[in-house]
Amino acid sequence: MVFLSGCTPPTTRKTTEDLANSHGWWDSNVVYWFSLMLDKFAEWFGGEYGLAILLLVIIVRTIILPLMIKQYKSTKAMQKLQPQMKEIREKHKDDTRKQQEEMMKLYQEHQVNPLAGCFPLIIQMPIFIALYRAITVNANVYEHTFLWLQLGKPDKYYILPIIAALTTFVQSKMMQSQQPQQMAAMKGLMLIFPVLIFVMALSFPAALPLYWIYSNIYTITQNYFMYGRKAEPQGNGKEAIADEKGRSNRKVGGGSGKKKPRHSRGK
């Protein structure tokens, strides 16, 4: 959010028509359409911009859902290769070049792209920057009252910042449990991020924390269905039981599960 607020132009409240006639290419050709959608959705909900923001978040996140599914598959594929990657690192720990060559061979063999997880984020950035800009610049959103909130001013009861921080924390914990190895190095950042969201939400217009909350809830629900449920065993379960019995027999019998008869030698 700091990055987004840093790369957008200074906020001047505008109507959607003003955006269409703006001299800036970004505002007139991209932000305009997001602002127009907010106005149209608000009309559908009787002028409620709080619900218009919710619908816009749902639509945008659903459009990019295939990218998130692709990222999920890439993450799972990389997790399966972790034992082999660890073995390569240990085997060629003194030869970085050989290590990289073996890693590339492993990726090609299993048709895995280690950078595939970055593509959804790169594609999402322009969308979210435009959505962020549309919410902050739209004069109708700024003047609207939704529930106890005036969307153009910070929440004076601090309820929205608390909810935004809590949902961010839950989302961070889910990511940590889904990708423990990748997130281990970012553990401190994952704990600081909800605090950062809370501090920013104290001073930002209420429309932005509301957008974060909607987006976080969508992400939490999405991650639950993609990562949270354990895979059901295939078949009727008999195969798993038979396999478990076989393992037990091998442990008792010292290998194959069956003791070979000992033939006595004749004198």
C-alpha positions in Angstrom: 0.0 0.0 0.0 2.9 2.3 0.7 4.2 1.5 -2.8 0.8 2.2 -4.4 0.3 5.5 -2.6 3.8 6.5 -3.6 3.4 5.8 -7.3 0.1 7.4 -7.9 -0.3 11.1 -8.6 -1.4 13.5 -5.8 -5.0 13.0 -4.9 -7.4 15.5 -6.3 -11.1 14.7 -6.0 -12.7 14.3 -9.4 -15.9 13.0 -10.9 -15.8 10.2 -13.4 -16.4 12.7 -16.2 -13.4 14.6 -15.1 -11.3 11.5 -15.3 -12.5 10.8 -18.8 -11.2 14.3 -19.8 -8.0 14.1 -17.8 -4.7 14.9 -19.5 -3.0 11.9 -17.9 -3.1 8.7 -19.9 -3.4 6.5 -16.8 -6.4 8.4 -15.4 -8.3 8.8 -18.6 -7.8 5.3 -20.1 -7.5 3.0 -17.0 -8.7 4.6 -13.8 -11.7 6.1 -15.6 -13.2 2.7 -16.2 -12.8 1.5 -12.6 -14.4 4.8 -11.4 -17.2 4.3 -13.9 -17.8 0.8 -12.6 -18.0 2.1 -9.0 -20.6 4.7 -10.1 -22.7 2.1 -12.0 -22.5 -0.5 -9.2 -23.5 2.1 -6.7 -26.6 2.9 -8.8 -27.6 -0.8 -8.7 -27.3 -0.8 -4.9 -29.3 2.4 -4.4 -26.3 4.7 -4.1 -24.3 2.5 -1.7 -20.6 2.9 -2.6 -19.6 0.5 0.2 -21.4 -2.3 -1.6 -20.1 -1.1 -5.0 -16.5 -1.5 -3.7 -17.3 -5.0 -2.5 -18.8 -6.0 -5.9 -15.8 -4.5 -7.8 -13.3 -6.4 -5.6 -15.2 -9.6 -6.2 -15.2 -9.1 -10.0 -11.5 -8.1 -10.2 -10.4 -11.0 -7.9 -12.5 -13.5 -9.8 -11.0 -12.4 -13.1 -7.5 -13.0 -11.8 -8.5 -16.2 -10.1 -7.1 -18.4 -12.9 -3.7 -16.8 -12.3 -3.9 -17.6 -8.6 -4.7 -21.2 -9.4 -1.7 -21.3 -11.7 0.4 -19.9 -8.9 -1.0 -22.6 -6.5 -0.1 -25.4 -8.9 3.4 -24.0 -9.4 3.8 -23.8 -5.6 2.7 -27.4 -5.1 5.0 -28.6 -7.9 8.0 -26.8 -6.3 7.2 -28.3 -2.9 7.3 -31.8 -4.4 10.7 -31.1 -5.8 12.1 -29.8 -2.5 13.8 -33.1 -1.5 15.5 -33.5 -4.8 16.6 -29.8 -4.8 18.0 -30.2 -1.3 19.9 -33.3 -2.5 21.4 -31.3 -5.4 22.5 -28.5 -3.2 24.2 -30.8 -0.8 25.9 -32.8 -3.6 27.2 -29.7 -5.4 27.5 -27.3 -2.5 31.1 -26.4 -3.6 30.2 -25.9 -7.3 27.5 -23.2 -7.8 27.5 -23.5 -11.5 27.0 -27.3 -11.5 24.3 -26.8 -8.9 22.4 -24.4 -11.2 22.8 -26.7 -14.2 21.3 -29.6 -12.2 18.5 -27.5 -10.9 17.6 -26.4 -14.5 17.6 -30.0 -15.6 15.3 -30.9 -12.7 12.9 -28.1 -13.7 12.9 -29.1 -17.3 12.4 -32.8 -16.5 9.3 -32.0 -14.4 8.2 -29.0 -16.5 8.2 -26.6 -13.6 8.9 -22.9 -13.9 10.4 -21.5 -10.7 9.3 -18.0 -11.6 5.7 -18.9 -12.4 4.6 -17.8 -8.9 5.7 -14.3 -9.6 3.6 -13.8 -12.8 0.2 -13.4 -11.0 1.7 -10.7 -8.8 3.2 -8.8 -11.7 -0.1 -8.9 -13.7 -2.2 -7.9 -10.6 -0.2 -4.8 -9.8 -1.6 -2.5 -12.6 -5.1 -3.7 -11.7 -4.8 -2.9 -8.0 -3.0 0.4 -8.6 -5.9 1.5 -10.9 -8.5 0.2 -8.4 -6.7 2.0 -5.5 -6.6 5.2 -7.6 -10.2 5.0 -8.5 -11.3 4.7 -4.9 -9.2 7.5 -3.6 -9.9 10.0 -6.5 -13.6 9.5 -7.0 -15.4 12.5 -5.5 -18.7 10.5 -5.0 -16.9 7.9 -2.9 -15.3 10.6 -0.8 -18.6 12.2 0.1 -20.6 9.0 0.7 -21.6 7.6 4.1 -21.7 3.8 4.5 -22.9 2.3 7.8 -21.1 4.4 10.4 -18.4 5.4 8.0 -17.8 8.5 5.9 -15.8 6.9 3.1 -13.7 9.9 2.5 -12.5 10.3 6.1 -10.8 7.9 8.6 -12.9 5.7 10.9 -13.2 7.7 14.1 -14.1 4.6 16.1 -11.0 2.6 14.9 -13.2 -0.4 14.1 -12.2 -0.6 10.5 -8.4 -0.4 11.2 -8.7 -3.2 13.7 -10.7 -5.5 11.3 -8.2 -4.7 8.5 -5.3 -5.7 10.7 -7.0 -8.9 12.0 -7.9 -10.1 8.5 -4.4 -9.3 7.3 -3.0 -11.3 10.2 -5.2 -14.3 9.4 -4.2 -14.1 5.7 -0.5 -13.9 6.7 -0.8 -17.0 9.0 -2.5 -18.9 6.2 0.3 -18.1 3.8 2.8 -19.1 6.4 1.2 -22.5 7.0 0.8 -23.1 3.2 4.4 -22.3 2.3 6.4 -22.7 5.5 9.8 -23.0 3.8 9.3 -20.0 1.5 7.8 -17.9 4.3 10.3 -18.8 7.0 12.7 -16.0 6.0 9.8 -13.5 5.9 8.3 -14.5 9.3 9.2 -11.1 11.0 7.7 -9.2 8.0 4.5 -11.2 8.1 4.0 -10.2 11.8 4.8 -6.5 11.1 2.6 -6.2 8.1 -0.8 -6.3 10.0 0.6 -3.6 12.4 1.6 -1.5 9.4 -1.9 -1.9 7.9 -3.5 -0.9 11.2 -1.3 2.3 11.4 -2.1 3.3 7.8 -5.8 2.6 8.2 -5.9 5.1 11.1 -5.2 8.0 8.8 -6.4 6.8 5.4 -9.9 7.4 4.1 -12.3 4.7 5.2 -12.8 3.5 1.7 -9.3 2.1 1.5 -9.4 -0.1 4.7 -12.8 -1.2 3.6 -11.3 -2.3 0.2 -8.5 -4.1 2.1 -11.0 -6.0 4.3 -13.1 -7.1 1.3 -9.9 -8.2 -0.5 -8.5 -10.0 2.6 -11.8 -11.9 3.1 -11.9 -13.0 -0.5 -8.2 -14.1 -0.3 -8.9 -16.0 3.0 -11.9 -17.8 1.4 -9.9 -18.5 -1.7 -6.9 -19.9 0.2 -9.2 -22.1 2.3 -10.6 -23.9 -0.7 -7.2 -24.0 -2.5 -4.9 -25.0 0.4 -7.0 -25.5 3.6 -8.8 -28.7 2.8 -6.9 -32.0 3.0 -7.1 -34.2 -0.1 -9.6 -37.1 0.3 -8.2 -40.6 -0.1 -9.0 -42.0 -3.5 -11.0 -45.3 -3.8 -13.0 -46.8 -1.0 -10.1 -46.7 1.5 -9.3 -50.5 1.2 -6.1 -49.7 -0.7 -4.8 -47.5 2.1 -5.7 -50.0 4.8 -3.9 -52.8 2.8 -0.9 -50.7 2.4 -0.8 -49.9 6.1 -1.0 -53.6 7.0 1.8 -54.3 4.5 4.0 -51.8 6.2 3.3 -53.2 9.6 4.1 -56.8 8.4 7.4 -55.6 6.9 8.4 -54.0 10.2 7.5 -57.1 12.2 9.1 -59.5 9.7 12.2 -57.4 9.2 11.6 -56.6 5.5 9.2 -58.4 3.3 6.6 -59.2 5.9 7.0 -63.0 5.5 9.7 -65.1 7.1 11.4 -67.5 4.8 11.5 -71.1 6.1 15.0 -72.2 7.4 16.1 -75.4 5.7 18.2 -77.7 7.8 21.2 -79.3 6.4 21.5 -83.1 6.5 24.6 -84.5 8.2 
